[in-house]
Amino acid sequence: MNTYYLTAYSKAGEHLLNESLQAASDEEAKKTALQKLEEAELKEVPSRLVKSSGGLLHFHP
């Protein structure tokens, strides 16, 4: 399992969501992250998903 970090921001730069998650693959992590954003009604705010090793998997400006 790999560790990923999901962060969503307000337009003022405040953290609205800042969580870590575990997933077996990058695709699984991205799917889980997008689902979490949708559930929290944060799909349209700036967000990013990064892998603990440093790879950027999702970025929404």
mmCIF file of the N, C-alpha and C atoms, coordinates in Angstrom:
data_MODEL
# 
_entry.id   MODEL 
# 
loop_
_atom_site.group_PDB 
_atom_site.id 
_atom_site.type_symbol 
_atom_site.label_atom_id 
_atom_site.label_alt_id 
_atom_site.label_comp_id 
_atom_site.label_asym_id 
_atom_site.label_entity_id 
_atom_site.label_seq_id 
_atom_site.pdbx_PDB_ins_code 
_atom_site.Cartn_x 
_atom_site.Cartn_y 
_atom_site.Cartn_z 
_atom_site.occupancy 
_atom_site.B_iso_or_equiv 
_atom_site.pdbx_formal_charge 
_atom_site.auth_seq_id 
_atom_site.auth_comp_id 
_atom_site.auth_asym_id 
_atom_site.auth_atom_id 
_atom_site.pdbx_PDB_model_num 
ATOM 1   N N  . MET A 1 1  ? 0.838   -1.187 0.000   1.00 0.00 ? 1  MET A N  1 
ATOM 2   C CA . MET A 1 1  ? 0.000   0.000  0.000   1.00 0.00 ? 1  MET A CA 1 
ATOM 3   C C  . MET A 1 1  ? 0.882   1.251  0.000   1.00 0.00 ? 1  MET A C  1 
ATOM 4   N N  . ASN A 1 2  ? 0.465   2.222  -0.779  1.00 0.00 ? 2  ASN A N  1 
ATOM 5   C CA . ASN A 1 2  ? 1.158   3.503  -0.845  1.00 0.00 ? 2  ASN A CA 1 
ATOM 6   C C  . ASN A 1 2  ? 0.342   4.559  -0.110  1.00 0.00 ? 2  ASN A C  1 
ATOM 7   N N  . THR A 1 3  ? 1.017   5.601  0.339   1.00 0.00 ? 3  THR A N  1 
ATOM 8   C CA . THR A 1 3  ? 0.357   6.708  1.012   1.00 0.00 ? 3  THR A CA 1 
ATOM 9   C C  . THR A 1 3  ? 0.229   7.875  0.047   1.00 0.00 ? 3  THR A C  1 
ATOM 10  N N  . TYR A 1 4  ? -0.936  8.491  0.071   1.00 0.00 ? 4  TYR A N  1 
ATOM 11  C CA . TYR A 1 4  ? -1.248  9.640  -0.774  1.00 0.00 ? 4  TYR A CA 1 
ATOM 12  C C  . TYR A 1 4  ? -1.818  10.749 0.100   1.00 0.00 ? 4  TYR A C  1 
ATOM 13  N N  . TYR A 1 5  ? -1.672  11.992 -0.346  1.00 0.00 ? 5  TYR A N  1 
ATOM 14  C CA . TYR A 1 5  ? -2.175  13.138 0.404   1.00 0.00 ? 5  TYR A CA 1 
ATOM 15  C C  . TYR A 1 5  ? -3.119  13.944 -0.477  1.00 0.00 ? 5  TYR A C  1 
ATOM 16  N N  . LEU A 1 6  ? -4.316  14.155 0.030   1.00 0.00 ? 6  LEU A N  1 
ATOM 17  C CA . LEU A 1 6  ? -5.348  14.903 -0.677  1.00 0.00 ? 6  LEU A CA 1 
ATOM 18  C C  . LEU A 1 6  ? -5.569  16.216 0.056   1.00 0.00 ? 6  LEU A C  1 
ATOM 19  N N  . THR A 1 7  ? -5.496  17.320 -0.683  1.00 0.00 ? 7  THR A N  1 
ATOM 20  C CA . THR A 1 7  ? -5.694  18.636 -0.100  1.00 0.00 ? 7  THR A CA 1 
ATOM 21  C C  . THR A 1 7  ? -6.627  19.437 -0.994  1.00 0.00 ? 7  THR A C  1 
ATOM 22  N N  . ALA A 1 8  ? -7.588  20.122 -0.362  1.00 0.00 ? 8  ALA A N  1 
ATOM 23  C CA . ALA A 1 8  ? -8.484  21.037 -1.073  1.00 0.00 ? 8  ALA A CA 1 
ATOM 24  C C  . ALA A 1 8  ? -8.392  22.385 -0.371  1.00 0.00 ? 8  ALA A C  1 
ATOM 25  N N  . TYR A 1 9  ? -8.424  23.457 -1.164  1.00 0.00 ? 9  TYR A N  1 
ATOM 26  C CA . TYR A 1 9  ? -8.230  24.807 -0.656  1.00 0.00 ? 9  TYR A CA 1 
ATOM 27  C C  . TYR A 1 9  ? -9.411  25.699 -1.004  1.00 0.00 ? 9  TYR A C  1 
ATOM 28  N N  . SER A 1 10 ? -9.628  26.708 -0.165  1.00 0.00 ? 10 SER A N  1 
ATOM 29  C CA . SER A 1 10 ? -10.577 27.757 -0.527  1.00 0.00 ? 10 SER A CA 1 
ATOM 30  C C  . SER A 1 10 ? -9.834  28.724 -1.445  1.00 0.00 ? 10 SER A C  1 
ATOM 31  N N  . LYS A 1 11 ? -10.543 29.638 -2.062  1.00 0.00 ? 11 LYS A N  1 
ATOM 32  C CA . LYS A 1 11 ? -9.890  30.624 -2.928  1.00 0.00 ? 11 LYS A CA 1 
ATOM 33  C C  . LYS A 1 11 ? -9.007  31.571 -2.129  1.00 0.00 ? 11 LYS A C  1 
ATOM 34  N N  . ALA A 1 12 ? -9.252  31.657 -0.813  1.00 0.00 ? 12 ALA A N  1 
ATOM 35  C CA . ALA A 1 12 ? -8.426  32.486 0.065   1.00 0.00 ? 12 ALA A CA 1 
ATOM 36  C C  . ALA A 1 12 ? -7.178  31.735 0.535   1.00 0.00 ? 12 ALA A C  1 
ATOM 37  N N  . GLY A 1 13 ? -7.052  30.464 0.182   1.00 0.00 ? 13 GLY A N  1 
ATOM 38  C CA . GLY A 1 13 ? -5.884  29.672 0.537   1.00 0.00 ? 13 GLY A CA 1 
ATOM 39  C C  . GLY A 1 13 ? -6.028  28.837 1.797   1.00 0.00 ? 13 GLY A C  1 
ATOM 40  N N  . GLU A 1 14 ? -7.207  28.821 2.418   1.00 0.00 ? 14 GLU A N  1 
ATOM 41  C CA . GLU A 1 14 ? -7.440  28.009 3.608   1.00 0.00 ? 14 GLU A CA 1 
ATOM 42  C C  . GLU A 1 14 ? -7.581  26.536 3.224   1.00 0.00 ? 14 GLU A C  1 
ATOM 43  N N  . HIS A 1 15 ? -7.106  25.643 4.086   1.00 0.00 ? 15 HIS A N  1 
ATOM 44  C CA . HIS A 1 15 ? -7.305  24.211 3.877   1.00 0.00 ? 15 HIS A CA 1 
ATOM 45  C C  . HIS A 1 15 ? -8.755  23.856 4.190   1.00 0.00 ? 15 HIS A C  1 
ATOM 46  N N  . LEU A 1 16 ? -9.444  23.300 3.227   1.00 0.00 ? 16 LEU A N  1 
ATOM 47  C CA . LEU A 1 16 ? -10.805 22.813 3.437   1.00 0.00 ? 16 LEU A CA 1 
ATOM 48  C C  . LEU A 1 16 ? -10.804 21.318 3.710   1.00 0.00 ? 16 LEU A C  1 
ATOM 49  N N  . LEU A 1 17 ? -9.804  20.648 3.162   1.00 0.00 ? 17 LEU A N  1 
ATOM 50  C CA . LEU A 1 17 ? -9.649  19.203 3.337   1.00 0.00 ? 17 LEU A CA 1 
ATOM 51  C C  . LEU A 1 17 ? -8.162  18.913 3.277   1.00 0.00 ? 17 LEU A C  1 
ATOM 52  N N  . ASN A 1 18 ? -7.669  18.145 4.216   1.00 0.00 ? 18 ASN A N  1 
ATOM 53  C CA . ASN A 1 18 ? -6.257  17.784 4.243   1.00 0.00 ? 18 ASN A CA 1 
ATOM 54  C C  . ASN A 1 18 ? -6.167  16.399 4.875   1.00 0.00 ? 18 ASN A C  1 
ATOM 55  N N  . GLU A 1 19 ? -6.131  15.362 4.017   1.00 0.00 ? 19 GLU A N  1 
ATOM 56  C CA . GLU A 1 19 ? -6.181  13.976 4.489   1.00 0.00 ? 19 GLU A CA 1 
ATOM 57  C C  . GLU A 1 19 ? -5.115  13.136 3.807   1.00 0.00 ? 19 GLU A C  1 
ATOM 58  N N  . SER A 1 20 ? -4.742  12.076 4.491   1.00 0.00 ? 20 SER A N  1 
ATOM 59  C CA . SER A 1 20 ? -3.903  11.067 3.847   1.00 0.00 ? 20 SER A CA 1 
ATOM 60  C C  . SER A 1 20 ? -4.788  9.857  3.582   1.00 0.00 ? 20 SER A C  1 
ATOM 61  N N  . LEU A 1 21 ? -4.418  9.086  2.577   1.00 0.00 ? 21 LEU A N  1 
ATOM 62  C CA . LEU A 1 21 ? -5.151  7.862  2.269   1.00 0.00 ? 21 LEU A CA 1 
ATOM 63  C C  . LEU A 1 21 ? -4.184  6.808  1.786   1.00 0.00 ? 21 LEU A C  1 
ATOM 64  N N  . GLN A 1 22 ? -4.586  5.570  1.930   1.00 0.00 ? 22 GLN A N  1 
ATOM 65  C CA . GLN A 1 22 ? -3.788  4.421  1.511   1.00 0.00 ? 22 GLN A CA 1 
ATOM 66  C C  . GLN A 1 22 ? -4.463  3.779  0.306   1.00 0.00 ? 22 GLN A C  1 
ATOM 67  N N  . ALA A 1 23 ? -3.660  3.399  -0.672  1.00 0.00 ? 23 ALA A N  1 
ATOM 68  C CA . ALA A 1 23 ? -4.200  2.730  -1.852  1.00 0.00 ? 23 ALA A CA 1 
ATOM 69  C C  . ALA A 1 23 ? -3.128  1.827  -2.451  1.00 0.00 ? 23 ALA A C  1 
ATOM 70  N N  . ALA A 1 24 ? -3.577  0.803  -3.146  1.00 0.00 ? 24 ALA A N  1 
ATOM 71  C CA . ALA A 1 24 ? -2.669  -0.159 -3.761  1.00 0.00 ? 24 ALA A CA 1 
ATOM 72  C C  . ALA A 1 24 ? -2.061  0.368  -5.062  1.00 0.00 ? 24 ALA A C  1 
ATOM 73  N N  . SER A 1 25 ? -2.754  1.320  -5.710  1.00 0.00 ? 25 SER A N  1 
ATOM 74  C CA . SER A 1 25 ? -2.251  1.851  -6.980  1.00 0.00 ? 25 SER A CA 1 
ATOM 75  C C  . SER A 1 25 ? -2.614  3.321  -7.114  1.00 0.00 ? 25 SER A C  1 
ATOM 76  N N  . ASP A 1 26 ? -1.963  3.991  -8.055  1.00 0.00 ? 26 ASP A N  1 
ATOM 77  C CA . ASP A 1 26 ? -2.252  5.400  -8.310  1.00 0.00 ? 26 ASP A CA 1 
ATOM 78  C C  . ASP A 1 26 ? -3.691  5.596  -8.781  1.00 0.00 ? 26 ASP A C  1 
ATOM 79  N N  . GLU A 1 27 ? -4.159  4.706  -9.628  1.00 0.00 ? 27 GLU A N  1 
ATOM 80  C CA . GLU A 1 27 ? -5.530  4.819  -10.146 1.00 0.00 ? 27 GLU A CA 1 
ATOM 81  C C  . GLU A 1 27 ? -6.560  4.657  -9.032  1.00 0.00 ? 27 GLU A C  1 
ATOM 82  N N  . GLU A 1 28 ? -6.323  3.709  -8.131  1.00 0.00 ? 28 GLU A N  1 
ATOM 83  C CA . GLU A 1 28 ? -7.227  3.511  -7.004  1.00 0.00 ? 28 GLU A CA 1 
ATOM 84  C C  . GLU A 1 28 ? -7.229  4.753  -6.102  1.00 0.00 ? 28 GLU A C  1 
ATOM 85  N N  . ALA A 1 29 ? -6.061  5.328  -5.875  1.00 0.00 ? 29 ALA A N  1 
ATOM 86  C CA . ALA A 1 29 ? -5.952  6.525  -5.039  1.00 0.00 ? 29 ALA A CA 1 
ATOM 87  C C  . ALA A 1 29 ? -6.701  7.695  -5.674  1.00 0.00 ? 29 ALA A C  1 
ATOM 88  N N  . LYS A 1 30 ? -6.546  7.877  -6.971  1.00 0.00 ? 30 LYS A N  1 
ATOM 89  C CA . LYS A 1 30 ? -7.223  8.975  -7.658  1.00 0.00 ? 30 LYS A CA 1 
ATOM 90  C C  . LYS A 1 30 ? -8.739  8.804  -7.588  1.00 0.00 ? 30 LYS A C  1 
ATOM 91  N N  . LYS A 1 31 ? -9.205  7.594  -7.804  1.00 0.00 ? 31 LYS A N  1 
ATOM 92  C CA . LYS A 1 31 ? -10.647 7.316  -7.742  1.00 0.00 ? 31 LYS A CA 1 
ATOM 93  C C  . LYS A 1 31 ? -11.191 7.612  -6.349  1.00 0.00 ? 31 LYS A C  1 
ATOM 94  N N  . THR A 1 32 ? -10.480 7.157  -5.312  1.00 0.00 ? 32 THR A N  1 
ATOM 95  C CA . THR A 1 32 ? -10.897 7.390  -3.932  1.00 0.00 ? 32 THR A CA 1 
ATOM 96  C C  . THR A 1 32 ? -10.883 8.876  -3.607  1.00 0.00 ? 32 THR A C  1 
ATOM 97  N N  . ALA A 1 33 ? -9.840  9.575  -4.034  1.00 0.00 ? 33 ALA A N  1 
ATOM 98  C CA . ALA A 1 33 ? -9.722  11.008 -3.759  1.00 0.00 ? 33 ALA A CA 1 
ATOM 99  C C  . ALA A 1 33 ? -10.852 11.797 -4.413  1.00 0.00 ? 33 ALA A C  1 
ATOM 100 N N  . LEU A 1 34 ? -11.148 11.508 -5.668  1.00 0.00 ? 34 LEU A N  1 
ATOM 101 C CA . LEU A 1 34 ? -12.226 12.225 -6.355  1.00 0.00 ? 34 LEU A CA 1 
ATOM 102 C C  . LEU A 1 34 ? -13.574 11.942 -5.701  1.00 0.00 ? 34 LEU A C  1 
ATOM 103 N N  . GLN A 1 35 ? -13.755 10.728 -5.202  1.00 0.00 ? 35 GLN A N  1 
ATOM 104 C CA . GLN A 1 35 ? -14.984 10.379 -4.501  1.00 0.00 ? 35 GLN A CA 1 
ATOM 105 C C  . GLN A 1 35 ? -15.087 11.177 -3.192  1.00 0.00 ? 35 GLN A C  1 
ATOM 106 N N  . LYS A 1 36 ? -13.982 11.298 -2.457  1.00 0.00 ? 36 LYS A N  1 
ATOM 107 C CA . LYS A 1 36 ? -13.976 12.072 -1.214  1.00 0.00 ? 36 LYS A CA 1 
ATOM 108 C C  . LYS A 1 36 ? -14.294 13.539 -1.484  1.00 0.00 ? 36 LYS A C  1 
ATOM 109 N N  . LEU A 1 37 ? -13.731 14.089 -2.559  1.00 0.00 ? 37 LEU A N  1 
ATOM 110 C CA . LEU A 1 37 ? -14.006 15.481 -2.910  1.00 0.00 ? 37 LEU A CA 1 
ATOM 111 C C  . LEU A 1 37 ? -15.485 15.681 -3.240  1.00 0.00 ? 37 LEU A C  1 
ATOM 112 N N  . GLU A 1 38 ? -16.045 14.740 -3.978  1.00 0.00 ? 38 GLU A N  1 
ATOM 113 C CA . GLU A 1 38 ? -17.462 14.839 -4.336  1.00 0.00 ? 38 GLU A CA 1 
ATOM 114 C C  . GLU A 1 38 ? -18.346 14.734 -3.097  1.00 0.00 ? 38 GLU A C  1 
ATOM 115 N N  . GLU A 1 39 ? -18.052 13.805 -2.201  1.00 0.00 ? 39 GLU A N  1 
ATOM 116 C CA . GLU A 1 39 ? -18.843 13.635 -0.981  1.00 0.00 ? 39 GLU A CA 1 
ATOM 117 C C  . GLU A 1 39 ? -18.799 14.883 -0.099  1.00 0.00 ? 39 GLU A C  1 
ATOM 118 N N  . ALA A 1 40 ? -17.650 15.550 -0.076  1.00 0.00 ? 40 ALA A N  1 
ATOM 119 C CA . ALA A 1 40 ? -17.488 16.755 0.739   1.00 0.00 ? 40 ALA A CA 1 
ATOM 120 C C  . ALA A 1 40 ? -17.936 18.013 -0.004  1.00 0.00 ? 40 ALA A C  1 
ATOM 121 N N  . GLU A 1 41 ? -18.466 17.839 -1.214  1.00 0.00 ? 41 GLU A N  1 
ATOM 122 C CA . GLU A 1 41 ? -18.900 18.939 -2.076  1.00 0.00 ? 41 GLU A CA 1 
ATOM 123 C C  . GLU A 1 41 ? -17.767 19.931 -2.335  1.00 0.00 ? 41 GLU A C  1 
ATOM 124 N N  . LEU A 1 42 ? -16.589 19.375 -2.612  1.00 0.00 ? 42 LEU A N  1 
ATOM 125 C CA . LEU A 1 42 ? -15.391 20.175 -2.870  1.00 0.00 ? 42 LEU A CA 1 
ATOM 126 C C  . LEU A 1 42 ? -14.792 19.900 -4.250  1.00 0.00 ? 42 LEU A C  1 
ATOM 127 N N  . LYS A 1 43 ? -15.572 19.318 -5.124  1.00 0.00 ? 43 LYS A N  1 
ATOM 128 C CA . LYS A 1 43 ? -15.045 18.921 -6.431  1.00 0.00 ? 43 LYS A CA 1 
ATOM 129 C C  . LYS A 1 43 ? -14.646 20.116 -7.298  1.00 0.00 ? 43 LYS A C  1 
ATOM 130 N N  . GLU A 1 44 ? -15.263 21.273 -7.073  1.00 0.00 ? 44 GLU A N  1 
ATOM 131 C CA . GLU A 1 44 ? -14.993 22.436 -7.919  1.00 0.00 ? 44 GLU A CA 1 
ATOM 132 C C  . GLU A 1 44 ? -14.007 23.432 -7.311  1.00 0.00 ? 44 GLU A C  1 
ATOM 133 N N  . VAL A 1 45 ? -13.485 23.147 -6.111  1.00 0.00 ? 45 VAL A N  1 
ATOM 134 C CA . VAL A 1 45 ? -12.499 24.042 -5.507  1.00 0.00 ? 45 VAL A CA 1 
ATOM 135 C C  . VAL A 1 45 ? -11.099 23.559 -5.867  1.00 0.00 ? 45 VAL A C  1 
ATOM 136 N N  . PRO A 1 46 ? -10.091 24.405 -5.729  1.00 0.00 ? 46 PRO A N  1 
ATOM 137 C CA . PRO A 1 46 ? -8.727  23.958 -6.009  1.00 0.00 ? 46 PRO A CA 1 
ATOM 138 C C  . PRO A 1 46 ? -8.347  22.768 -5.125  1.00 0.00 ? 46 PRO A C  1 
ATOM 139 N N  . SER A 1 47 ? -7.732  21.759 -5.741  1.00 0.00 ? 47 SER A N  1 
ATOM 140 C CA . SER A 1 47 ? -7.353  20.555 -5.001  1.00 0.00 ? 47 SER A CA 1 
ATOM 141 C C  . SER A 1 47 ? -6.173  19.880 -5.678  1.00 0.00 ? 47 SER A C  1 
ATOM 142 N N  . ARG A 1 48 ? -5.542  19.013 -4.891  1.00 0.00 ? 48 ARG A N  1 
ATOM 143 C CA . ARG A 1 48 ? -4.428  18.228 -5.442  1.00 0.00 ? 48 ARG A CA 1 
ATOM 144 C C  . ARG A 1 48 ? -4.332  16.905 -4.706  1.00 0.00 ? 48 ARG A C  1 
ATOM 145 N N  . LEU A 1 49 ? -3.783  15.929 -5.395  1.00 0.00 ? 49 LEU A N  1 
ATOM 146 C CA . LEU A 1 49 ? -3.498  14.618 -4.818  1.00 0.00 ? 49 LEU A CA 1 
ATOM 147 C C  . LEU A 1 49 ? -2.048  14.298 -5.163  1.00 0.00 ? 49 LEU A C  1 
ATOM 148 N N  . VAL A 1 50 ? -1.258  14.040 -4.135  1.00 0.00 ? 50 VAL A N  1 
ATOM 149 C CA . VAL A 1 50 ? 0.152   13.718 -4.351  1.00 0.00 ? 50 VAL A CA 1 
ATOM 150 C C  . VAL A 1 50 ? 0.489   12.385 -3.698  1.00 0.00 ? 50 VAL A C  1 
ATOM 151 N N  . LYS A 1 51 ? 1.438   11.713 -4.289  1.00 0.00 ? 51 LYS A N  1 
ATOM 152 C CA . LYS A 1 51 ? 1.953   10.450 -3.770  1.00 0.00 ? 51 LYS A CA 1 
ATOM 153 C C  . LYS A 1 51 ? 3.063   10.777 -2.777  1.00 0.00 ? 51 LYS A C  1 
ATOM 154 N N  . SER A 1 52 ? 3.212   9.977  -1.743  1.00 0.00 ? 52 SER A N  1 
ATOM 155 C CA . SER A 1 52 ? 4.227   10.253 -0.726  1.00 0.00 ? 52 SER A CA 1 
ATOM 156 C C  . SER A 1 52 ? 5.635   10.308 -1.316  1.00 0.00 ? 52 SER A C  1 
ATOM 157 N N  . SER A 1 53 ? 5.850   9.649  -2.430  1.00 0.00 ? 53 SER A N  1 
ATOM 158 C CA . SER A 1 53 ? 7.161   9.686  -3.085  1.00 0.00 ? 53 SER A CA 1 
ATOM 159 C C  . SER A 1 53 ? 7.344   10.941 -3.934  1.00 0.00 ? 53 SER A C  1 
ATOM 160 N N  . GLY A 1 54 ? 6.296   11.788 -4.016  1.00 0.00 ? 54 GLY A N  1 
ATOM 161 C CA . GLY A 1 54 ? 6.448   13.073 -4.676  1.00 0.00 ? 54 GLY A CA 1 
ATOM 162 C C  . GLY A 1 54 ? 5.710   13.251 -5.985  1.00 0.00 ? 54 GLY A C  1 
ATOM 163 N N  . GLY A 1 55 ? 5.021   12.262 -6.499  1.00 0.00 ? 55 GLY A N  1 
ATOM 164 C CA . GLY A 1 55 ? 4.334   12.394 -7.778  1.00 0.00 ? 55 GLY A CA 1 
ATOM 165 C C  . GLY A 1 55 ? 2.977   13.082 -7.638  1.00 0.00 ? 55 GLY A C  1 
ATOM 166 N N  . LEU A 1 56 ? 2.676   13.998 -8.541  1.00 0.00 ? 56 LEU A N  1 
ATOM 167 C CA . LEU A 1 56 ? 1.388   14.680 -8.573  1.00 0.00 ? 56 LEU A CA 1 
ATOM 168 C C  . LEU A 1 56 ? 0.428   13.854 -9.430  1.00 0.00 ? 56 LEU A C  1 
ATOM 169 N N  . LEU A 1 57 ? -0.710  13.448 -8.841  1.00 0.00 ? 57 LEU A N  1 
ATOM 170 C CA . LEU A 1 57 ? -1.668  12.594 -9.554  1.00 0.00 ? 57 LEU A CA 1 
ATOM 171 C C  . LEU A 1 57 ? -2.911  13.355 -9.997  1.00 0.00 ? 57 LEU A C  1 
ATOM 172 N N  . HIS A 1 58 ? -3.239  14.411 -9.270  1.00 0.00 ? 58 HIS A N  1 
ATOM 173 C CA . HIS A 1 58 ? -4.442  15.192 -9.589  1.00 0.00 ? 58 HIS A CA 1 
ATOM 174 C C  . HIS A 1 58 ? -4.181  16.633 -9.195  1.00 0.00 ? 58 HIS A C  1 
ATOM 175 N N  . PHE A 1 59 ? -4.580  17.558 -10.066 1.00 0.00 ? 59 PHE A N  1 
ATOM 176 C CA . PHE A 1 59 ? -4.499  18.981 -9.752  1.00 0.00 ? 59 PHE A CA 1 
ATOM 177 C C  . PHE A 1 59 ? -5.685  19.656 -10.404 1.00 0.00 ? 59 PHE A C  1 
ATOM 178 N N  . HIS A 1 60 ? -6.434  20.394 -9.601  1.00 0.00 ? 60 HIS A N  1 
ATOM 179 C CA . HIS A 1 60 ? -7.559  21.175 -10.113 1.00 0.00 ? 60 HIS A CA 1 
ATOM 180 C C  . HIS A 1 60 ? -7.344  22.602 -9.649  1.00 0.00 ? 60 HIS A C  1 
ATOM 181 N N  . PRO A 1 61 ? -7.037  23.511 -10.577 1.00 0.00 ? 61 PRO A N  1 
ATOM 182 C CA . PRO A 1 61 ? -6.756  24.915 -10.182 1.00 0.00 ? 61 PRO A CA 1 
ATOM 183 C C  . PRO A 1 61 ? -7.996  25.653 -9.706  1.00 0.00 ? 61 PRO A C  1 
# 
